[in-house]
Amino acid sequence: MALSRRLLPLFLRRGFPAAAAPARALSTAAAPAPAPPASASEEEDESSITVKGVRISGRPLYLDMQATTPVDPRVLDAMLPFYLSRYGNPHSRTHLYGWESDAAVEAARARVAALVGADPREIFFTSGATECNNIAVKGVARFYRDRRRHVVTTQTEHKCVLDSCRYLQQEGFEVTYLPVRADGLVDLAQLEDAIRPDTALVSVMAVNNEIGVVQPLEEIGRICREKGVPFHTDAAQALGKIPIDVGRMGIGLMSLSGHKIYGPKGVGALYLRRRPRIRVEPQMSGGGQERGIRSGTVPTPLVVGFGAACEIAAKEMDYDHRRVAALQQRLLDGIRAQVDEVVINGSMEHRYPGNLNLSFAYVEGESLLMGLKEVAVSSGSACTSASLEPSYVLRALGVEEDMAHTSIRFGMGRFTTEEEVDRAIELTVRQVKKLRDMSPLYEMAKAGIDLKSIEWSQH
């Protein structure tokens, strides 16, 4: 039996026994008296968990798959040898340890490339999608800055893309931030009109991390190809979940992440097209690893895990998609059957089913989240959830501020069960009804009062 399967139960235990009394090596001290048996209430307290002042009965069920995914045990199996025995630096060229690590890295590179229809020589390993987005957006713009000083993106991109574009603006570049339609999709006519002769890059996210909307990549790629402009897409949420073919979709650069595909955290990959070749200016100086695009020692165990995750996804993508779609429908139907005034944010037709972003009218989002202590969900992106401001993605869709504040993102994946979905339905419905019972706004709305017509006085 593989080592990870022997270790996994230890990692997944809800609690651990109290530490044993310290050993009395080389001591003649009397052994401490055994502690009296714990009462039932004390045992119950020991089984609970307190984190940041919040006490819950045990580990919550996990429905935040857009933030991160658990490592698949098969991925861990592939990684462990490169922590324990095959720990060589893949850039060491003079001995077996380096050779076997280098071979493992290249095998993983081929697996990542196969999942997206790329040549392995077009895959460059990085620390994650954020680094890839920085290399792609800043790297292309800076390489072509003598001739091209304009970038096109959308208002709903990941924060690292938007911040990279703002950074370029400080360097004198012009950036067009395209609005999106109410369903979250980009308007292709607006996109085409925004491209100029001096446009260096078009960057549009494949699957949105907050609302799960799938952009029309093939159509965007066709427009960019006709205009002669490189097309970059942040595919961190798309890899292994929707089919990707970089050639058919006309993608020039693509950002990928390991931990969104049941692989390890801390590893990602940048796809960079060879023919016709796209050039970038490296953002990190060093030993010239990854053909100079990303210097730094390649972390062999993480890369091997990323490759294994891609190989598994290639085999199980269709099955995972059907199963997750059934779970999404079960969750949506279960909530809507018991609660009214529930709004789906983003297109349902063009959407990855593992992401269900819902707004509950007349409920405050943070209060709902605090009431759902037994369910790990998010009110938005994990990268911006520290902010109490309404989601900029939902605001870009035209969602009103009060509804944007009530949004909850349910993320389902490979290891989500029907029992977990049913429990999430039960807890969500209970909390929404509880908060609405305390809300005078809900009572007024049910009485037929138009809340928008009310002029609220200030005291």
N, C-alpha and C positions, 0 to 999 in steps of 0.2 A: 504494500500500500504506500502511495506517495506520501512524503513527509507533510505536505500542506494539508492533506486530509486528516492526518493525525493531530496537527496543530489547530485546525480550524475550530473544533468544538471549544478549545480554550479561549479563542478570540471572541466567540459568539456568546459565551456565557453571560447571563444577565448580571450576575454578581459573583464575588469571590469570597471564599471562607475567610474568617478572621485570621490574621497572621498568627502563626504558631509562636509560642514563647521562645525568646532568644536562646540559642544553645549556650551551655555552660562549659564550653571547652576550657580545659586547664583551670577550672574553678572548683573550689570545695564549698561554695555558697549553697545554702539550702534552696531547694527548688521552690518556686512560688506556689502558694496554695491554688488549687484549681478554682476558676471562676464559677460562681453559681450559675445554674442553667437560666438562659434568657427567658423572659416571659413572652407570651404570645404577642403582646403589643410591641415589645422590643424587637422581636423577630420581624414583625411587619415593618417597623421603622428601618431595619437593616436592609430589607429588600427594596426600599424606595431609594430614589436618587435625587440629590439636591445639587443643582447647577445654577450658578448666578442667582441664588436666592429663590429659585423655583423648585418646588418639590413635586416629583411625579412618581407614580407607583412602580415604574420600571422603564426600560428603554422604549421610546416611542416607535411606532411603526413608521417606516421611511417612505415618504412620497415626495422626494425632492431630487429626482433623478437628473434634472437639468443642472443642478448645482454640482453634483458628482455622482458617480455610480460605484457600487461595491466591486472590488476586484473579483473577477471570476476565478474560482478555485483552480481551473485548468490553466489560467494565466499565471497564478502563483506557482503552480508546479513547474512551469517553464522557466520562471525567474530564479527559483531557489538555488539551483546549481551554480549560478553566476554570482551568488553571494557567498556560497560556502566552499566551493572547490575550484571553480573556473573564474577566478577573480582578476584575471590579468587585464592590463590596460590594452584596449583594442588598437592603440597606436604604437605599442611596443612591437618592433619588427624583428627582434633577434631571438625570440624563444617561443616555446609552445603556448605559454599562457597568453601571450599577445595574439598569436596566430588563431587560437580557438575563439577568443573573444571577438577578433575581427571577423571571422567567418560567421559568428552568431549575429553580429551587427548587420552584415550584408544580407543574411537570410531574412532578418526582420525587415530590412529595407525593401526586399522583394515582396514580402507579404503585404506591407503597407501599400506599395505601388500597385499590386494586383487588385486590391479592393477598389481603387479609383481609376483603373485603366491607364496607369502611367508607366513610364520606363523607370526602373529602380534608380537610374542615374539622375532622375528629376526629383528625388526625395532627399531632403536635408533635415536631419534631426535637430531639434531645439528643446528648450525647456517647457514648451507648451504653446497654446494658440495665441496667448498675449504677445509672446516674443515673435511669433510668426507674423502677426498683424503689424507689429512695429517694423519688422524687416521689410515686409511687403509694401506698406504705405510709404514709410519714410525712405526706404531703400530705392524704390523705383523713382519716386519724385526727385530725390537728390541725384540719382545717376543721370537723369534726362533733364536736369534743371536748366541747362543752357538753351534748350529748345522748347521745353514744355514746362509750364508753370501753373497748371490747373488740375484739380482733382475733383471727381464727382463721387458722392456717396449718398446715403440716405439718413434721415433723422432717427431711424430706429436701429442703427448699428450698435454693436457692442461698444462699451465705453472706451476700450483701448483703441479702437479705430477712430472714434470721434476725437479722443484726446490727441492721437497722432496727427489727425488733420488740423486740429487747432495749433499744434506745435509747428506744422508746416506753414500755417498762416502767419505765425510770428516770424518766419524766415522769408516772408514775402510771396508765398504761393497763394493762389486763389482757390477756394473750395466752394463747391455748390452742394448744399445739403438738400436733397430732394425730399419733399413730403411724400407720405404714403396715403393710400386710400383708406376708407373706414375699415376695410377688412385686413389692413396691414400690408397689402401687396403694392409694389411700386408700379407707377403708371409708365408703361413702356414708351409711350409717345413723349412724355416729359423727359424721360431718360435720354432718348435719342436727341431731343432738342437741346439738352444740356451739354452734350459733348461738343467741344470746340476743336479747332485745328491744333491748339496748344495743350490739349488735355493729355496728361501723362498716365492717368489711371482711373478706372471705374471700380469701386469697391462696394459690393452688395452682399450682405449676409445670406447664406443658403437657407438655414432654418433659424428663426429668431428664438433666442434663449428664453424670452419672457412669454411669448404668446404662441410659439410653435409654428408660425406661418412659414410655408415653403415658397420661396420666390421662384419665378419662372427662369431658371438658370439658363436653359437652352436658348430661350428668346433673347435674354440679356447678352449671352455669349455671341449670338449671331449679330446683334447690333454692334457690339464692340469690334468684332472681326471685320465688319463692313467699314467701320470708321477707322480701323487701324490703331485701336487703343487697347492696351492690356486690360484684361478683366480679372480682378481679384475677388475671391469669395472666402468669407470666414465660414468654414464648414465644420466647426467643432461640434455643433449640435446635429449635424447631418450625417457624419461618417458612421457607417455601419447601420444606419437607420433608414436611409433612402438610397436608392441606387445612384451612384455617381460615376460618370464617364467623362474625364477631363477633355478628351478629344471631341466627343460628340457635343459637349456643352460649351466648347470654346473657352475653357478656363485657362488663364495664363499663370495665375498664382493662386494657391489655396492653402489656408491655415487649418491644421488638424491638431487634435488633442487626444492624449491617451486616456485620461480619467473619465471622459464622457462616454467611453466605449467599453467599460468594465476592465480597463487596464489601470496601470499605476499612475499616480500623480507625479508631476515633475518632468514629463516627457511629452513632446509633440513633434510635428513634422511640417515643414513647408514644402509644398509642391511648387516647382519652378520650371516652367516649360523650356525645353531645349530647342525645338524647331517649330516656328521661327523663334529664335532665342530671345528671352527676356533677361535683362541685366538688372542687378540691384547693387546698391552700395552697402557693404556689410556694416552692421551697427555695433559690432563688438570686435575689438582687436585682440590678437593672441597668436596661437601656434598655427593657425591656418587650417584647423580641422574642418571637416565637411566642405572640402574644396574651397576654403576661404570664406564661405558664406556665413558660417557660425563657428568661431573659434571656441575651444574648450574641450576637455576630455568627454567623449561620448559615454554616458552612463549605461554600460552594457546590460545590467539586469533590467533597467527600466525600458530600454529599447527592445530587448527580447520580449518583455511582457506586452509592450505595445504591438509588436508584430504578431504575437500569439492572439491578442484580442482581435486584431484585424482578420486573422485567419478564421477564427471562430465566427466572427460577424459575417464573413463571406458565405459561410455554410448555413448559418441560422437566421439570416436577415429576414427572409420571407416568413418563417415560422414566428419569429419574434414580433414582426409587424402585425400579423393576424391576431396574435394573442393579446398584444397591447391594445389594439383597436377594440377588441371585445371588452377589455377591462375599462377602457375609456367610456364606452357606451353604457356599461353597467354603472359606473360612477355617475355619469350625467343623468341617466334615467332615474337612479335612486334618489338623487338630490332633488331633481325637478318634480318627482312624484309627491314630495312632501313640503317643498318650499317654493313660493312664487317669487316673482321679480328677480330671477336669476339670469344674468346676461353673459353670454360667451364672448370673450374678447378675441378678435381675430377671426379669420376665415375658417370655417369648418370643412370646406371642400378642399382647400389647399393647406393642409396642416399635417404635421407629424402627430399621430394620435397619442403618443406618450406624454404630450404636453396639453393640459386642459386648464386654461386660465379663466376663472369665473369671477364676476362681480356680483355681490349681494346688496341690493338696494336697501338703504336705511340701516346699514350695519357699518360700524367703523372697523377698518381692516386690522389695525393693531389689536383692538379688543378681541376680534375674532381669532387672531393668531394666538393671543395669550390664553384664550379659552380652549384652544386645540393643543394643549400640552402633550397629549398622547399621540399626536400625529406630527411628524416632521414635514412641514410644508413651508412655502415661501410666499411673501407678498410681492415678489419681483425677482430681479436678478440677484444672485448671491454677491455680485460685485458691487451692487449699489444699495443693498438692503439695509445698510447702516443708516441711510438717510431716511428721514421722515417725510420728505417731499414725495408727492405722487409720482408714479412711474413716468419717466419721459417717453417711454415707448407707448404707453396707453394714451398719454396726452397727444402724441403725434397722430394717433388714430382718430382723434377728436372726442375721446372719452372725457366726459365732464369730470371736474376735479373730485367731486364727492364720490362718484362711482369708481374713479381710479384709486381712491383711498381704500375701497372695499374689496379690492381684487385679491384672490388667492390663486397661486399656481400649484396645481396638483401634477406631480411628475411620476409616471409609472414606467416600469421597465421589465427586464428579463426575469427578475426574481420577485416581482410583485405578485401576490396571491389574491384570489377572489375574496378570501376571508379578510385580508387587509383592506381591500376596497370597501367591503360591506361595513367594517368597523369605522372606516373614515366617513362613510355616508352617515352612519348613526351619530357619530360625534359632531360632524359638521351641522347636520340638521338640528340637533339639540342645541348647539351653541347659537346658531342663527336665530332660532325661535326665542331663545332666552334673551338675546340682545334686542330683538324686535319688541318683545313684551315690555322692555324698559324704554322704548323709543317713542316719544310723542309724535315724531315725524311719520312713523309707520302708521300710527293710529289715525293721524290726520289724512294721510294718503288713502287709507282704506275707507275713510268717511267721504271721499270724493273731493277733497280740498286740493286745489292746484298749488303746490308748494312754491312753484316758481313765481306765482302772482303775488305772493305775500311780501310786504315790505317790512323787514325786521327792524325794530328799533334798537338802538344801542343805549346801554345804561352805563 
